[in-house]
């Protein structure tokens, strides 16, 4: 019953048309206006039973449509997923990066582009110091690490031990964004 009343309220709501006034047509206008006489329009009155029947039939139509959609959930979801996948553009991945060895594949680590996991090879640097390096930057030189806010003296001493193993290359957008979490876990 509540659905029928809701459908009746939504479908039987009156809609008023808005006609914008012409510019300068207000009472302050001094233009002469032509007198137009309008004849009253005659409308056929519908009986109460016809309008109620229209509302009820519209409610049944909406209910039937919602029931059909509910029974086809799996098919609709499959079509939506397939169309979404078909519309996704190809990723513009960098295939050849000339400094790939400094991202964790050698004993040298690039402080601007390497993920914090690359610092695991240096005892004492992972996770705290590596996290500080990864959350700040980009750096212009390796010595910029010592000016990180919150870097304690014991951390600076650890970094000094491995300073020869750190390089500072220009930040590459493809790798700089993934310095904290690149989605690779062990």
C-alpha positions as CSV (number, residue, x, y, z in Angstrom):
1,X,0.0,0.0,0.0
2,X,2.9,2.3,0.8
3,X,4.4,1.8,-2.6
4,X,1.1,2.7,-4.3
5,X,0.8,5.9,-2.3
6,X,4.4,6.8,-3.0
7,X,3.9,6.2,-6.7
8,X,0.7,8.2,-6.6
9,X,2.5,11.1,-4.9
10,X,5.4,11.1,-7.3
11,X,3.4,10.7,-10.5
12,X,0.4,12.9,-9.7
13,X,2.4,15.9,-8.5
14,X,1.5,19.0,-10.4
15,X,4.1,20.7,-12.5
16,X,3.9,24.5,-13.0
17,X,5.4,26.0,-16.1
18,X,7.6,29.1,-15.8
19,X,7.5,31.8,-18.4
20,X,10.1,34.5,-18.1
21,X,8.9,38.0,-18.5
22,X,10.2,40.0,-21.4
23,X,12.8,42.7,-20.6
24,X,11.2,46.1,-19.7
25,X,7.7,44.6,-19.3
26,X,7.3,45.7,-15.7
27,X,4.9,48.3,-14.4
28,X,7.6,51.0,-14.7
29,X,7.7,50.6,-18.4
30,X,6.2,53.5,-20.3
31,X,5.6,51.7,-23.6
32,X,2.1,51.4,-24.8
33,X,0.8,47.9,-24.7
34,X,-1.7,46.3,-27.0
35,X,-4.8,44.9,-25.4
36,X,-5.3,41.2,-26.2
37,X,-8.4,39.4,-25.2
38,X,-8.0,35.8,-24.4
39,X,-10.8,33.3,-24.7
40,X,-11.2,30.8,-21.9
41,X,-10.0,27.3,-22.8
42,X,-12.3,24.4,-22.2
43,X,-10.9,21.2,-20.8
44,X,-12.5,17.9,-20.6
45,X,-12.7,16.8,-17.0
46,X,-11.5,13.3,-16.3
47,X,-13.3,11.2,-13.8
48,X,-11.7,10.3,-10.5
49,X,-11.6,6.6,-11.4
50,X,-9.6,7.2,-14.6
51,X,-6.8,9.2,-12.8
52,X,-6.6,6.6,-10.0
53,X,-6.4,3.8,-12.6
54,X,-3.5,5.7,-14.3
55,X,-1.6,6.0,-11.1
56,X,-2.1,2.4,-10.1
57,X,-1.1,1.1,-13.6
58,X,2.0,3.3,-13.5
59,X,2.8,1.9,-10.0
60,X,2.5,-1.6,-11.4
61,X,4.7,-0.7,-14.3
62,X,7.5,0.7,-12.0
63,X,7.1,-2.4,-9.7
64,X,7.4,-4.7,-12.7
65,X,10.6,-2.9,-13.9
66,X,12.2,-3.0,-10.5
67,X,11.3,-6.7,-10.1
68,X,12.8,-7.5,-13.5
69,X,16.0,-5.6,-12.6
70,X,16.2,-7.4,-9.2
71,X,16.0,-10.8,-10.9
72,X,18.7,-9.9,-13.4
73,X,21.3,-8.5,-10.9
74,X,24.0,-10.9,-11.9
75,X,23.7,-10.2,-15.6
76,X,23.5,-6.4,-15.1
77,X,26.6,-6.5,-12.9
78,X,28.5,-8.6,-15.5
79,X,27.6,-6.2,-18.3
80,X,28.6,-3.1,-16.2
81,X,31.9,-4.7,-15.2
82,X,32.7,-5.7,-18.8
83,X,31.9,-2.3,-20.1
84,X,34.1,-0.7,-17.4
85,X,37.0,-2.9,-18.2
86,X,36.6,-2.3,-22.0
87,X,36.7,1.5,-21.4
88,X,39.8,1.6,-19.3
89,X,42.8,3.1,-21.2
90,X,46.1,1.3,-21.3
91,X,48.6,2.2,-18.6
92,X,51.6,4.2,-19.9
93,X,54.2,2.2,-18.0
94,X,57.9,3.0,-18.3
95,X,59.4,-0.1,-19.9
96,X,63.0,0.9,-20.0
97,X,64.3,2.9,-17.0
98,X,68.0,3.4,-17.2
99,X,68.6,3.7,-13.4
100,X,66.6,0.5,-12.5
101,X,69.7,-0.9,-10.6
102,X,69.4,1.9,-8.1
103,X,65.9,0.9,-7.1
104,X,67.1,-2.1,-5.0
105,X,68.9,-4.3,-7.4
106,X,72.4,-3.3,-6.4
107,X,74.3,-2.2,-3.3
108,X,73.4,1.5,-4.2
109,X,70.0,3.0,-3.5
110,X,68.5,6.1,-5.1
111,X,67.0,8.3,-2.3
112,X,64.5,10.0,-4.7
113,X,63.1,7.0,-6.5
114,X,63.7,3.8,-4.5
115,X,61.0,2.2,-2.3
116,X,61.7,1.9,1.4
117,X,62.0,-1.8,1.0
118,X,65.3,-1.2,-0.8
119,X,66.9,0.0,2.5
120,X,66.5,-3.5,4.0
121,X,70.0,-4.3,2.9
122,X,71.4,-1.7,5.2
123,X,71.0,-2.8,8.9
124,X,69.4,-0.1,11.0
125,X,67.9,1.9,8.2
126,X,64.6,0.0,7.7
127,X,61.9,0.9,8.6
128,X,62.4,4.2,10.5
129,X,65.1,5.9,8.6
130,X,63.8,4.6,5.3
131,X,60.4,5.9,6.2
132,X,61.7,9.3,7.0
133,X,63.6,9.4,3.7
134,X,60.6,8.2,1.7
135,X,58.1,10.7,3.2
136,X,60.3,13.7,2.5
137,X,62.0,14.8,-0.7
138,X,62.7,15.1,-3.5
139,X,66.3,15.7,-2.7
140,X,69.0,17.6,-4.6
141,X,71.9,15.8,-2.9
142,X,72.4,12.9,-0.5
143,X,73.4,15.4,2.2
144,X,69.8,16.8,2.2
145,X,68.8,13.7,4.2
146,X,70.5,15.2,7.3
147,X,68.1,18.2,7.3
148,X,64.9,16.1,7.5
149,X,62.7,17.4,10.4
150,X,62.7,14.9,13.3
151,X,65.9,13.1,12.2
152,X,67.6,12.2,15.5
153,X,71.4,12.1,15.9
154,X,71.5,8.3,16.2
155,X,69.7,8.1,12.8
156,X,72.1,10.5,11.2
157,X,75.0,8.4,12.4
158,X,73.4,5.3,10.8
159,X,72.9,7.2,7.5
160,X,76.6,8.3,7.6
161,X,77.7,4.6,7.7
162,X,75.9,4.0,4.4
163,X,76.2,7.4,2.7
164,X,78.6,5.9,0.1
165,X,75.8,3.5,-0.9
166,X,73.2,6.2,-1.5
167,X,72.8,8.1,-4.8
168,X,70.6,11.1,-5.6
169,X,69.1,11.0,-9.1
170,X,66.3,13.3,-10.4
171,X,62.9,12.3,-9.2
172,X,61.0,10.2,-11.7
173,X,57.2,10.5,-11.4
174,X,56.7,6.8,-12.2
175,X,58.8,5.8,-9.2
176,X,58.7,8.8,-6.8
177,X,55.0,8.2,-6.1
178,X,55.6,4.6,-4.9
179,X,58.4,5.2,-2.5
180,X,56.4,4.3,0.6
181,X,54.1,1.6,-0.7
182,X,54.6,0.0,-4.1
183,X,52.3,-2.9,-3.4
184,X,55.0,-5.5,-3.3
185,X,55.1,-7.4,0.0
186,X,57.2,-10.4,1.1
